[in-house]
Each structure stands twice: as structure tokens, then as C-alpha cells.
Amino acid sequence: MTTAPAIITAISNIQKSIEVARLGEHPNRAGTHFRAEDVIKAVRDEMVEHGVVVRSTILKSNHDHEMVDTKVGGATKSRYQTTATADIRFTFVSTEDGSEWPVDVSAEGSDIGADSAFRKVYTNATKTAFLLAFSTPDSAPAPHASAPRGGTPNPAARPADPA
């Protein structure tokens, strides 16, 4: 009998263990919404328990700046808006035998003032990679969630071919 690489067993065990509360449907977009921090915390706690670490590699990134007019204290002010995109590979690694499972994700984020567009890209990519890698199920909507928050998993996200 062939034994599966430890990363496959660990991912399977994590898939059995996690559940993330969904925040409901967004009125302008199809799909269920999850808060990134809820997904990341649920998965991270299980990864620690099952001996899985993750590393990320930026495969490609881009950012564009444009001037936009915004209202600040009743006055119109021209500010930069930055839109960033990236293709990022998240490689989940078993601490038991070093076996790996890569997941490639494309993500986008934008920010007025240009100081956190790429952080938004990375947060969205991390959430999407975790949802994909662990086939994260959702539970009933959180009782305190009166309005949807967060974003839908990026439809451009795709699992990488395990090598």
C-alpha cells in the first residue's frame, strides 16, 4: 500500500475540521462573502495543529496610478488611486516530510492614497488560496452580521499543478 505524502493527509484532515461563518449575499454581486481575517484565522489554527506551514512567492505583480477627485471635508481634492494586481503562489508544506501542495491565485486591490493597495491584494490572495486549498465550507450566516463585508473569492483563482 502506497502512503500519501503528508501534505495530502494534513490538507484532508484540515478540510474535515474547519468551518467559516459566511456573512451573506452581496446585493450587487453573486456569491457568499467571507471576511478574510475569519478565513485566515480558522485555517491557520488548523494548519498549526496539523503541521502545515505556507510560503508565498509573487509570480507577477503590477500597479497603476491615476489621479482621482475625492471629497475631503466637503472640499474636492485630487489624490492618487493605486490599483495593484498580482499572481501569487502559496505553497503549503508539511512539517512531517516536507511534501508540498502549491496553489496559484490572481488578486487585485485598490486604494486612494496608494499606501495599502498591495496589502489588499495579498490579503485577498491569501483568503482565496486558503478557500481553494482547504475547500472551506461555510456555516450559517454570523448572527451579528447585518450587512455583508469582504469579497468573493477571485474567479481567476486556480489551483496550481502539484509538481
C-alpha positions in Angstrom: 0.0 0.0 0.0 1.4 3.4 -1.0 1.3 6.1 1.6 0.2 9.6 0.6 2.5 12.5 1.1 2.0 14.0 4.5 0.7 17.3 3.0 -2.2 15.5 1.4 -3.2 13.8 4.6 -2.8 17.1 6.5 -5.0 19.0 4.0 -7.6 16.3 4.2 -7.7 16.5 8.0 -7.9 20.3 7.9 -10.7 20.1 5.4 -12.6 17.9 7.8 -12.1 20.3 10.7 -12.7 23.9 9.5 -15.8 25.9 9.1 -16.0 29.6 8.5 -19.1 31.8 9.0 -20.3 33.4 5.9 -21.6 36.9 6.0 -24.4 36.6 3.5 -25.0 37.7 -0.1 -23.8 41.0 -1.5 -26.7 42.7 -3.3 -24.6 43.7 -6.3 -22.5 40.6 -6.8 -23.2 36.9 -6.8 -21.6 34.7 -4.2 -21.1 34.3 -0.5 -18.9 36.6 1.4 -16.3 35.7 4.0 -14.2 38.1 6.0 -10.5 37.5 5.2 -9.4 37.5 8.8 -12.0 34.8 9.7 -10.9 32.5 6.9 -7.2 33.1 7.7 -7.6 32.5 11.4 -9.7 29.4 11.0 -7.2 27.8 8.6 -4.1 29.0 10.4 -5.2 27.4 13.7 -5.8 24.1 11.9 -2.5 24.4 10.0 -0.6 24.7 13.3 -2.4 21.7 14.7 -1.8 19.5 11.6 1.9 20.6 11.0 1.4 22.7 7.8 3.3 25.9 7.0 2.8 28.1 4.0 5.2 30.2 2.0 4.3 32.6 -0.7 6.0 33.6 -3.9 5.0 36.6 -6.1 5.0 35.3 -9.6 3.9 38.6 -11.2 2.8 42.0 -10.0 1.7 45.3 -11.4 0.4 48.6 -10.1 -1.1 51.6 -11.8 -1.7 55.1 -10.5 -4.2 57.6 -11.6 -5.4 60.9 -10.3 -9.0 60.9 -9.0 -11.0 63.6 -7.4 -12.2 62.8 -3.8 -14.3 64.7 -1.3 -12.3 65.6 1.8 -14.2 67.6 4.5 -16.6 69.0 1.9 -13.8 70.1 -0.5 -12.7 68.3 -3.6 -9.1 67.1 -3.5 -7.1 65.3 -6.2 -5.4 62.2 -5.0 -3.7 59.2 -6.4 -5.6 56.0 -6.6 -3.4 52.9 -6.9 -4.7 49.6 -8.4 -2.4 46.6 -7.8 -2.6 43.1 -9.2 -0.6 40.1 -8.5 -0.3 36.4 -9.3 0.9 34.7 -6.1 1.8 31.1 -5.5 1.0 29.8 -2.0 2.9 26.6 -1.2 1.6 24.6 1.7 4.3 22.4 3.2 4.1 19.5 5.6 6.4 19.8 8.6 6.4 16.0 8.8 8.0 15.1 5.5 8.5 18.4 3.5 5.9 17.5 0.9 4.2 20.4 -0.8 0.9 21.5 -2.3 1.0 24.7 -4.4 -2.0 26.9 -5.1 -1.7 29.8 -7.6 -4.0 32.8 -7.1 -4.6 36.1 -9.0 -5.8 39.0 -7.0 -6.5 42.8 -7.2 -6.7 45.6 -4.8 -7.0 49.4 -5.0 -6.5 52.3 -2.6 -6.8 56.0 -2.6 -3.6 57.4 -1.3 -1.6 54.4 -2.6 -0.4 53.1 0.8 -2.2 49.8 1.1 -3.2 48.6 -2.4 -0.7 45.8 -2.4 -1.6 44.8 1.2 -5.2 44.4 0.0 -4.0 42.3 -2.9 -2.1 40.0 -0.6 -4.9 39.7 1.9 -7.4 38.8 -0.8 -5.0 36.3 -2.4 -4.3 34.6 1.0 -8.0 34.3 1.7 -8.7 32.9 -1.8 -5.8 30.4 -1.6 -7.0 29.1 1.8 -10.5 28.7 0.5 -9.3 26.8 -2.5 -6.7 24.6 -0.8 -8.9 23.6 2.0 -12.3 23.5 0.2 -13.5 25.7 3.0 -17.2 25.1 3.9 -19.4 27.8 5.2 -21.7 27.7 8.2 -24.9 29.7 8.7 -24.5 33.5 8.5 -23.0 35.1 11.5 -25.8 36.4 13.7 -24.1 39.8 14.2 -23.6 40.3 10.5 -26.2 42.8 9.5 -24.5 43.8 6.2 -22.2 41.8 4.0 -18.5 42.5 4.3 -15.5 41.3 2.5 -15.3 40.0 -1.1 -16.0 36.9 -3.0 -13.2 34.5 -3.9 -11.5 35.7 -7.1 -12.9 33.9 -10.1 -9.5 34.0 -11.7 -8.0 31.9 -8.8 -6.8 28.5 -9.8 -5.0 25.6 -8.1 -1.5 25.0 -9.4 -0.5 21.7 -10.8 1.3 19.9 -8.0 4.8 19.2 -9.0 
